[in-house]
Amino acid sequence: MEDKFIKAAILLAASLSYCHFIGTKIPKGLSRLIFLLPIFYIFSSLPWYFSSVYFRGLSAFFVTWITSFKLLTFSFDRGPLVTCKNYVDFIIVAAFPLKIKEQQPPQPYPYPTFENLLKFLGLISPFLVTNEFQSPKPKLLLYAISILLGVYMIFTRGATLVQVMTRFELVHFSNRPYFATSLKDFWGRRWNRMSSNILRETIYDPTRESLGRVLGCGPAKTVAKVSTLVVSGAMHEVVFYYMTCGMRPSWEVTWYFVLQGFCMAFEAGLKQWVQASGLKPVSPWVSRFITVGFVMVTAYWLIVLPVWRSSRSGCHLI
């Protein structure tokens, strides 16, 4: 396991060194993208270096998806890598969920008791989920909690180490998603902000800009939102492909994000109709309950259950 981890780290560092060299020698545009194509192939193979589902999932998310998309924007002189002025900054920002720190006053983080509870549950959930249960239902529930809170724990605890580094700051994974009052608020501002940021630069902005002159501002934004969530679903499907040992995709994860995209478009139209009709808007607490409940129920139906079925088909996820 350690040998494979070292080999994967060396391969990643060597690949990013090549990308930095290409960025200084090849002009932006299609020519730079062509020179980076072999790196995309290498990054697609990195998750197979690990036998653990957690390491496969993390490497697929961070490297195969996020780093590859950062390089995609870098090909056209866009995205976070453009601001890197030297080799070290380029490697760190490309490989890790970090960005060059901006001088901003620190903001207090409210509700510390609830936050600490989530972190504690995220810490112990991987140990709980390994216990044997007579009935599969408790284990399935803990498995879902393990994935969600385990990821939450990785990002929130990592902030303590990152704050020591003066040049960089952590790209926070979430911003209190349980306070989301709409699907747009949840997916655009509160949950998985790292992928939201990179998808905005690679899919949303180009789609909105290219269609804005043809369809108009409003329809172009709607198409861009749906397109972004469709691509997000496809990339999540890729991550789950690695986590389920390369089993044939069921596309249920993709349909989950397609459903979220169309419901987001319907939600925007419904809000406009309510405003035009002069009706009283729904209470924020009711909106939060409906939004978070809808996201969790559909996630259990189209994400947790398919992955759990895959684990019972021969791929050991736990």
C-alpha positions as a Markdown table, in Angstrom:
| # | Residue | x | y | z |
|---|---|---|---|---|
| 1 | Met | 0.0 | 0.0 | 0.0 |
| 2 | Glu | 2.8 | 2.5 | 0.9 |
| 3 | Asp | 4.8 | 1.6 | -2.2 |
| 4 | Lys | 1.8 | 2.3 | -4.4 |
| 5 | Phe | 1.1 | 5.5 | -2.6 |
| 6 | Ile | 4.7 | 6.7 | -3.1 |
| 7 | Lys | 4.5 | 5.7 | -6.8 |
| 8 | Ala | 1.3 | 7.6 | -7.3 |
| 9 | Ala | 2.7 | 10.7 | -5.6 |
| 10 | Ile | 5.8 | 10.6 | -7.7 |
| 11 | Leu | 3.7 | 10.2 | -10.9 |
| 12 | Leu | 1.4 | 13.0 | -9.9 |
| 13 | Ala | 4.4 | 15.4 | -9.1 |
| 14 | Ala | 6.1 | 14.5 | -12.4 |
| 15 | Ser | 2.9 | 15.0 | -14.4 |
| 16 | Leu | 2.3 | 18.4 | -12.8 |
| 17 | Ser | 6.0 | 19.4 | -13.4 |
| 18 | Tyr | 5.4 | 18.6 | -17.1 |
| 19 | Cys | 2.2 | 20.7 | -17.1 |
| 20 | His | 4.1 | 23.7 | -15.5 |
| 21 | Phe | 6.8 | 23.4 | -18.2 |
| 22 | Ile | 4.2 | 23.3 | -21.0 |
| 23 | Gly | 2.5 | 26.3 | -19.6 |
| 24 | Thr | 5.7 | 28.3 | -19.9 |
| 25 | Lys | 6.5 | 27.1 | -23.4 |
| 26 | Ile | 3.3 | 26.5 | -25.3 |
| 27 | Pro | 0.8 | 29.3 | -26.0 |
| 28 | Lys | -2.7 | 29.1 | -24.6 |
| 29 | Gly | -5.5 | 27.5 | -26.5 |
| 30 | Leu | -6.0 | 24.3 | -28.4 |
| 31 | Ser | -2.2 | 23.7 | -28.8 |
| 32 | Arg | -1.6 | 23.7 | -25.0 |
| 33 | Leu | -4.6 | 21.5 | -24.5 |
| 34 | Ile | -3.3 | 18.9 | -27.0 |
| 35 | Phe | 0.0 | 18.8 | -25.1 |
| 36 | Leu | -1.8 | 18.2 | -21.8 |
| 37 | Leu | -4.0 | 15.3 | -23.2 |
| 38 | Pro | -1.5 | 12.6 | -22.0 |
| 39 | Ile | -1.7 | 14.0 | -18.5 |
| 40 | Phe | -5.5 | 13.5 | -18.5 |
| 41 | Tyr | -5.0 | 9.9 | -19.3 |
| 42 | Ile | -2.4 | 9.4 | -16.6 |
| 43 | Phe | -4.7 | 11.0 | -14.0 |
| 44 | Ser | -7.5 | 8.6 | -15.1 |
| 45 | Ser | -5.3 | 5.7 | -14.0 |
| 46 | Leu | -4.1 | 7.0 | -10.7 |
| 47 | Pro | -7.1 | 5.8 | -8.6 |
| 48 | Trp | -6.2 | 2.2 | -9.5 |
| 49 | Tyr | -3.0 | 2.4 | -7.5 |
| 50 | Phe | -5.1 | 2.1 | -4.3 |
| 51 | Ser | -7.0 | -0.9 | -3.0 |
| 52 | Ser | -8.9 | 1.2 | -0.4 |
| 53 | Val | -12.2 | 2.6 | -1.5 |
| 54 | Tyr | -11.6 | 5.8 | 0.4 |
| 55 | Phe | -8.2 | 6.4 | -1.3 |
| 56 | Arg | -9.7 | 5.5 | -4.7 |
| 57 | Gly | -12.6 | 7.8 | -4.2 |
| 58 | Leu | -10.4 | 10.7 | -2.9 |
| 59 | Ser | -7.8 | 10.4 | -5.7 |
| 60 | Ala | -10.6 | 10.1 | -8.3 |
| 61 | Phe | -12.3 | 13.3 | -6.9 |
| 62 | Phe | -9.2 | 15.4 | -6.3 |
| 63 | Val | -6.9 | 14.2 | -9.2 |
| 64 | Thr | -9.0 | 12.6 | -11.9 |
| 65 | Trp | -11.7 | 15.3 | -11.7 |
| 66 | Ile | -10.6 | 18.5 | -9.9 |
| 67 | Thr | -7.0 | 18.6 | -11.0 |
| 68 | Ser | -7.9 | 17.6 | -14.6 |
| 69 | Phe | -10.5 | 20.4 | -14.7 |
| 70 | Lys | -8.0 | 22.9 | -13.3 |
| 71 | Leu | -5.6 | 21.9 | -16.1 |
| 72 | Leu | -8.4 | 22.3 | -18.6 |
| 73 | Thr | -9.0 | 25.9 | -17.6 |
| 74 | Phe | -5.2 | 26.4 | -17.5 |
| 75 | Ser | -5.1 | 25.4 | -21.2 |
| 76 | Phe | -7.0 | 28.6 | -22.0 |
| 77 | Asp | -5.3 | 30.8 | -19.3 |
| 78 | Arg | -8.3 | 30.7 | -17.0 |
| 79 | Gly | -8.8 | 29.2 | -13.5 |
| 80 | Pro | -6.8 | 29.1 | -10.3 |
| 81 | Leu | -3.5 | 27.9 | -11.9 |
| 82 | Val | -3.1 | 31.2 | -13.8 |
| 83 | Thr | -2.4 | 33.1 | -10.6 |
| 84 | Cys | 0.5 | 30.8 | -9.6 |
| 85 | Lys | 3.7 | 32.7 | -10.2 |
| 86 | Asn | 6.2 | 29.9 | -9.6 |
| 87 | Tyr | 6.6 | 26.2 | -9.8 |
| 88 | Val | 5.9 | 25.4 | -6.1 |
| 89 | Asp | 2.6 | 27.4 | -6.1 |
| 90 | Phe | 1.6 | 25.6 | -9.3 |
| 91 | Ile | 2.1 | 22.2 | -7.9 |
| 92 | Ile | 0.4 | 22.9 | -4.5 |
| 93 | Val | -2.7 | 24.6 | -6.0 |
| 94 | Ala | -3.1 | 21.9 | -8.7 |
| 95 | Ala | -2.7 | 18.9 | -6.4 |
| 96 | Phe | -4.5 | 20.1 | -3.3 |
| 97 | Pro | -7.7 | 21.9 | -2.4 |
| 98 | Leu | -5.8 | 25.2 | -1.9 |
| 99 | Lys | -5.8 | 28.6 | -3.4 |
| 100 | Ile | -3.5 | 31.6 | -3.0 |
| 101 | Lys | -4.6 | 33.4 | 0.1 |
| 102 | Glu | -6.4 | 36.7 | -0.2 |
| 103 | Gln | -6.0 | 39.3 | 2.5 |
| 104 | Gln | -9.4 | 39.3 | 4.2 |
| 105 | Pro | -10.4 | 39.7 | 7.9 |
| 106 | Pro | -11.2 | 36.4 | 9.6 |
| 107 | Gln | -14.9 | 35.7 | 9.9 |
| 108 | Pro | -16.3 | 34.0 | 13.0 |
| 109 | Tyr | -17.9 | 30.6 | 12.5 |
| 110 | Pro | -21.1 | 30.3 | 14.4 |
| 111 | Tyr | -22.8 | 27.3 | 16.0 |
| 112 | Pro | -19.5 | 25.7 | 17.3 |
| 113 | Thr | -21.3 | 23.0 | 19.3 |
| 114 | Phe | -23.2 | 21.6 | 16.3 |
| 115 | Glu | -20.0 | 21.9 | 14.2 |
| 116 | Asn | -18.0 | 20.0 | 16.7 |
| 117 | Leu | -20.7 | 17.3 | 16.9 |
| 118 | Leu | -20.5 | 16.8 | 13.2 |
| 119 | Lys | -16.7 | 16.6 | 13.3 |
| 120 | Phe | -16.9 | 14.0 | 16.0 |
| 121 | Leu | -19.4 | 11.9 | 14.2 |
| 122 | Gly | -17.3 | 12.2 | 11.0 |
| 123 | Leu | -14.2 | 11.0 | 13.0 |
| 124 | Ile | -15.9 | 7.9 | 14.5 |
| 125 | Ser | -18.2 | 6.9 | 11.6 |
| 126 | Pro | -15.6 | 4.9 | 9.6 |
| 127 | Phe | -15.1 | 2.8 | 12.8 |
| 128 | Leu | -18.8 | 2.4 | 13.4 |
| 129 | Val | -19.5 | 1.3 | 9.9 |
| 130 | Thr | -17.0 | -1.6 | 10.1 |
| 131 | Asn | -19.1 | -3.3 | 12.8 |
| 132 | Glu | -21.1 | -6.3 | 11.9 |
| 133 | Phe | -24.9 | -6.1 | 12.2 |
| 134 | Gln | -27.5 | -8.9 | 12.0 |
| 135 | Ser | -29.7 | -6.6 | 9.8 |
| 136 | Pro | -28.2 | -4.8 | 6.8 |
| 137 | Lys | -30.3 | -1.7 | 7.4 |
| 138 | Pro | -28.4 | -0.3 | 10.3 |
| 139 | Lys | -25.1 | -0.9 | 8.5 |
| 140 | Leu | -26.5 | 0.8 | 5.3 |
| 141 | Leu | -27.5 | 3.9 | 7.4 |
| 142 | Leu | -24.1 | 4.1 | 9.0 |
| 143 | Tyr | -22.5 | 3.6 | 5.6 |
| 144 | Ala | -24.3 | 6.7 | 4.3 |
| 145 | Ile | -23.3 | 8.7 | 7.4 |
| 146 | Ser | -19.7 | 7.5 | 7.0 |
| 147 | Ile | -19.4 | 8.8 | 3.5 |
| 148 | Leu | -21.0 | 12.2 | 4.2 |
| 149 | Leu | -19.5 | 13.0 | 7.5 |
| 150 | Gly | -16.2 | 11.4 | 6.6 |
| 151 | Val | -15.8 | 13.8 | 3.7 |
| 152 | Tyr | -17.0 | 16.6 | 6.0 |
| 153 | Met | -14.3 | 15.7 | 8.5 |
| 154 | Ile | -11.5 | 15.6 | 6.0 |
| 155 | Phe | -12.2 | 19.1 | 4.8 |
| 156 | Thr | -13.0 | 20.8 | 8.1 |
| 157 | Arg | -10.1 | 19.3 | 10.1 |
| 158 | Gly | -7.7 | 20.0 | 7.3 |
| 159 | Ala | -8.3 | 23.7 | 7.8 |
| 160 | Thr | -6.3 | 23.7 | 11.0 |
| 161 | Leu | -3.2 | 22.6 | 9.2 |
| 162 | Val | -3.7 | 24.9 | 6.3 |
| 163 | Gln | -4.1 | 28.0 | 8.4 |
| 164 | Val | -0.4 | 27.6 | 9.4 |
| 165 | Met | 0.6 | 28.1 | 5.8 |
| 166 | Thr | 0.8 | 31.8 | 5.1 |
| 167 | Arg | 0.6 | 31.7 | 1.4 |
| 168 | Phe | -2.4 | 29.4 | 0.9 |
| 169 | Glu | -5.9 | 28.9 | 2.2 |
| 170 | Leu | -8.2 | 26.0 | 2.1 |
| 171 | Val | -11.0 | 25.9 | -0.4 |
| 172 | His | -13.8 | 25.0 | 2.0 |
| 173 | Phe | -15.9 | 22.0 | 1.1 |
| 174 | Ser | -19.1 | 23.4 | 2.5 |
| 175 | Asn | -20.7 | 26.4 | 4.0 |
| 176 | Arg | -23.4 | 25.1 | 6.4 |
| 177 | Pro | -25.4 | 23.3 | 3.8 |
| 178 | Tyr | -28.1 | 22.5 | 6.3 |
| 179 | Phe | -29.1 | 26.2 | 6.1 |
| 180 | Ala | -29.7 | 26.2 | 2.4 |
| 181 | Thr | -33.1 | 27.8 | 1.5 |
| 182 | Ser | -33.2 | 26.6 | -2.1 |
| 183 | Leu | -31.5 | 24.1 | -4.5 |
| 184 | Lys | -29.6 | 27.0 | -6.1 |
| 185 | Asp | -28.3 | 28.0 | -2.7 |
| 186 | Phe | -27.4 | 24.5 | -1.8 |
| 187 | Trp | -25.5 | 23.5 | -5.0 |
| 188 | Gly | -24.2 | 26.9 | -5.9 |
| 189 | Arg | -23.0 | 28.3 | -2.6 |
| 190 | Arg | -23.1 | 25.8 | 0.2 |
| 191 | Trp | -22.2 | 22.2 | -0.8 |
| 192 | Asn | -19.1 | 21.0 | -2.5 |
| 193 | Arg | -17.9 | 24.5 | -3.3 |
| 194 | Met | -14.7 | 23.2 | -4.8 |
| 195 | Ser | -16.4 | 21.3 | -7.6 |
| 196 | Ser | -18.9 | 24.2 | -7.9 |
| 197 | Asn | -16.1 | 26.7 | -8.5 |
| 198 | Ile | -14.3 | 24.6 | -11.1 |
| 199 | Leu | -17.6 | 23.7 | -12.9 |
| 200 | Arg | -18.5 | 27.4 | -13.0 |
| 201 | Glu | -15.2 | 28.1 | -14.7 |
| 202 | Thr | -15.3 | 25.1 | -17.1 |
| 203 | Ile | -19.0 | 24.7 | -17.9 |
| 204 | Tyr | -21.3 | 27.3 | -16.5 |
| 205 | Asp | -19.5 | 30.5 | -17.6 |
| 206 | Pro | -18.6 | 29.3 | -21.1 |
| 207 | Thr | -22.1 | 28.0 | -21.7 |
| 208 | Arg | -23.8 | 31.1 | -20.5 |
| 209 | Glu | -21.5 | 33.4 | -22.5 |
| 210 | Ser | -21.9 | 31.4 | -25.7 |
| 211 | Leu | -25.7 | 31.1 | -25.5 |
| 212 | Gly | -26.4 | 34.5 | -24.1 |
| 213 | Arg | -26.4 | 36.3 | -27.4 |
| 214 | Val | -28.6 | 33.6 | -29.0 |
| 215 | Leu | -31.1 | 32.7 | -26.3 |
| 216 | Gly | -31.0 | 35.8 | -24.1 |
| 217 | Cys | -29.7 | 36.1 | -20.6 |
| 218 | Gly | -32.4 | 34.2 | -18.7 |
| 219 | Pro | -32.7 | 31.1 | -20.9 |
| 220 | Ala | -28.9 | 31.0 | -21.2 |
| 221 | Lys | -28.5 | 30.9 | -17.5 |
| 222 | Thr | -31.1 | 28.1 | -17.2 |
| 223 | Val | -29.3 | 26.0 | -19.8 |
| 224 | Ala | -26.0 | 26.7 | -18.2 |
| 225 | Lys | -27.2 | 25.5 | -14.8 |
| 226 | Val | -28.7 | 22.3 | -16.1 |
| 227 | Ser | -25.6 | 21.6 | -18.3 |
| 228 | Thr | -23.4 | 22.2 | -15.3 |
| 229 | Leu | -25.3 | 19.7 | -13.1 |
| 230 | Val | -25.3 | 17.1 | -15.9 |
| 231 | Val | -21.5 | 17.3 | -16.2 |
| 232 | Ser | -21.3 | 17.2 | -12.4 |
| 233 | Gly | -23.4 | 14.0 | -12.5 |
| 234 | Ala | -21.2 | 12.5 | -15.1 |
| 235 | Met | -18.1 | 13.2 | -13.1 |
| 236 | His | -19.6 | 11.9 | -9.9 |
| 237 | Glu | -20.4 | 8.7 | -11.9 |
| 238 | Val | -16.7 | 8.5 | -12.8 |
| 239 | Val | -15.8 | 8.8 | -9.1 |
| 240 | Phe | -18.3 | 6.0 | -8.2 |
| 241 | Tyr | -16.9 | 3.9 | -11.1 |
| 242 | Tyr | -13.6 | 3.9 | -9.3 |
| 243 | Met | -15.1 | 3.3 | -5.9 |
| 244 | Thr | -17.1 | 0.3 | -7.2 |
| 245 | Cys | -14.1 | -1.4 | -8.6 |
| 246 | Gly | -14.8 | -0.5 | -12.2 |
| 247 | Met | -18.3 | -2.0 | -12.4 |
| 248 | Arg | -20.5 | -1.0 | -15.2 |
| 249 | Pro | -22.2 | 2.3 | -14.4 |
| 250 | Ser | -25.9 | 2.3 | -13.6 |
| 251 | Trp | -26.1 | 6.1 | -14.4 |
| 252 | Glu | -28.3 | 6.6 | -11.4 |
| 253 | Val | -25.8 | 9.0 | -9.9 |
| 254 | Thr | -25.9 | 11.0 | -13.2 |
| 255 | Trp | -29.7 | 11.0 | -13.1 |
| 256 | Tyr | -29.5 | 12.3 | -9.6 |
| 257 | Phe | -27.8 | 15.5 | -10.7 |
| 258 | Val | -29.9 | 15.8 | -13.8 |
| 259 | Leu | -33.0 | 15.7 | -11.5 |
| 260 | Gln | -31.4 | 18.4 | -9.3 |
| 261 | Gly | -30.8 | 20.5 | -12.4 |
| 262 | Phe | -34.3 | 20.4 | -13.7 |
| 263 | Cys | -35.8 | 20.9 | -10.2 |
| 264 | Met | -33.5 | 23.9 | -9.8 |
| 265 | Ala | -34.9 | 25.3 | -13.1 |
| 266 | Phe | -38.5 | 24.6 | -11.9 |
| 267 | Glu | -37.7 | 26.2 | -8.6 |
| 268 | Ala | -36.5 | 29.4 | -10.2 |
| 269 | Gly | -39.6 | 29.6 | -12.4 |
| 270 | Leu | -41.8 | 29.0 | -9.4 |
| 271 | Lys | -40.2 | 31.8 | -7.5 |
| 272 | Gln | -40.7 | 34.2 | -10.3 |
| 273 | Trp | -44.4 | 33.2 | -10.5 |
| 274 | Val | -44.8 | 33.7 | -6.7 |
| 275 | Gln | -43.2 | 37.2 | -7.0 |
| 276 | Ala | -45.4 | 38.1 | -10.0 |
| 277 | Ser | -48.5 | 36.9 | -8.3 |
| 278 | Gly | -47.8 | 38.9 | -5.1 |
| 279 | Leu | -48.0 | 35.9 | -2.9 |
| 280 | Lys | -46.2 | 35.7 | 0.4 |
| 281 | Pro | -42.9 | 33.8 | 0.2 |
| 282 | Val | -42.4 | 30.6 | 2.2 |
| 283 | Ser | -40.7 | 30.9 | 5.6 |
| 284 | Pro | -36.9 | 30.3 | 5.4 |
| 285 | Trp | -37.2 | 27.5 | 7.9 |
| 286 | Val | -39.8 | 25.7 | 5.8 |
| 287 | Ser | -37.6 | 26.3 | 2.7 |
| 288 | Arg | -34.6 | 24.8 | 4.5 |
| 289 | Phe | -36.5 | 21.7 | 5.6 |
| 290 | Ile | -37.9 | 21.1 | 2.1 |
| 291 | Thr | -34.5 | 21.8 | 0.3 |
| 292 | Val | -32.3 | 19.6 | 2.6 |
| 293 | Gly | -35.0 | 16.9 | 2.8 |
| 294 | Phe | -35.3 | 16.7 | -1.0 |
| 295 | Val | -31.5 | 16.5 | -1.4 |
| 296 | Met | -31.1 | 13.8 | 1.2 |
| 297 | Val | -34.0 | 11.6 | 0.1 |
| 298 | Thr | -33.1 | 11.7 | -3.5 |
| 299 | Ala | -29.4 | 11.1 | -2.6 |
| 300 | Tyr | -30.3 | 8.0 | -0.6 |
| 301 | Trp | -32.5 | 6.8 | -3.5 |
| 302 | Leu | -30.1 | 7.5 | -6.4 |
| 303 | Ile | -26.6 | 7.4 | -4.8 |
| 304 | Val | -26.4 | 5.5 | -1.5 |
| 305 | Leu | -28.6 | 2.5 | -2.6 |
| 306 | Pro | -26.8 | 2.0 | -6.0 |
| 307 | Val | -23.4 | 2.1 | -4.3 |
| 308 | Trp | -24.6 | -0.3 | -1.6 |
| 309 | Arg | -25.9 | -2.7 | -4.3 |
| 310 | Ser | -22.5 | -2.6 | -6.0 |
| 311 | Ser | -20.8 | -3.4 | -2.7 |
| 312 | Arg | -22.9 | -6.6 | -2.4 |
| 313 | Ser | -22.0 | -7.6 | -6.0 |
| 314 | Gly | -18.3 | -8.4 | -5.1 |
| 315 | Cys | -16.7 | -5.0 | -4.7 |
| 316 | His | -15.7 | -4.5 | -1.0 |
| 317 | Leu | -16.5 | -0.9 | -0.1 |
| 318 | Ile | -16.1 | -1.2 | 3.6 |
